[in-house]
């Protein structure tokens, strides 16, 4: 029997920008200013957990 685990859906900056109707550059600036959705780094790659982006939007997208 396999344990039930929920694998988070990960989005690239391009996918996240498309979902938020913004640009990748805007997300880059928000990462620098720490005002955007939470992100993770996988080596040199930046990824966003879909649920984190949705939660950030629910909180008011500061």
Secondary structure, DSSP 8 states (H G I E B T S, - for coil): ---------EEEHHHHHHHHTS-HHHHHHHHHHT-S---EEETTEEEEEHHHHHHHHHTT--
